[in-house]
Structures are given as structure tokens and as C-alpha cells.
Amino acid sequence: MALSLDGQRVLIIGAAGGIGKATVKAFTSANATVIAAGRTLASVEQLAGRFNAMPAAVDFLDNNSIEAFFRDNDRFDHVVIAAGNVRNWRTDPQMTDF
């Protein structure tokens, strides 16, 4: 039986890297609505087009970028962190509002 995520929104942080690309492919294959996030739009646009995902630019090392991204986007059903360099959201005192 194939996995179906119809109607579910998935944010993939670090989509431009190898694990991120494979994750985008897997979730779009399961019919999820995928937002492929990278530090720059250029880093994820081709990937997003290839797998019918939505590209997004957000630097998860920059609090202003994070706040703007979540303010401008609807909720997500799933979040996958495939980035190699993301702050520890549990222990970073600047990240307590998330």
C-alpha cells in the first residue's frame, strides 16, 4: 500500500542538499503539498519545479528571516529538518517563541 499525504502541507528545511532533495521527492510522491525551503530561492527553484513543490527562501540561522517566513505562511502538518546547520530550537534562548 502506497503512502498518501493528500491535503497535507510539509515544510522541508534544507531542501537544497542531498537528503533534502530526496525528502522533497518522497513527500511529493505521496501527494503532499511540499514547501522546499533553502537559504536562497535560487538554491531550491529548480528542485521545486522538478518535483512540483513550492520553493521558499528562508535562512534558519536568522531570526528575522524565520519570523517573516512563518508570519507569511499557513500552518504545516509536518516539518522536516534536513539542513546541516540549524540552531538548536530547544536550547537557544532566542528561539523560545517558536
Secondary structure, DSSP 4 states (H G I P E B T S, - for coil): -----TT-EEEEETTTSHHHHHHHHHHHHTT-EEEEEESSGGGTHHHHHHHT-EEEE--TT-HHHHHHHHHSS---SEEEE--SS---TTT-GGGTT-
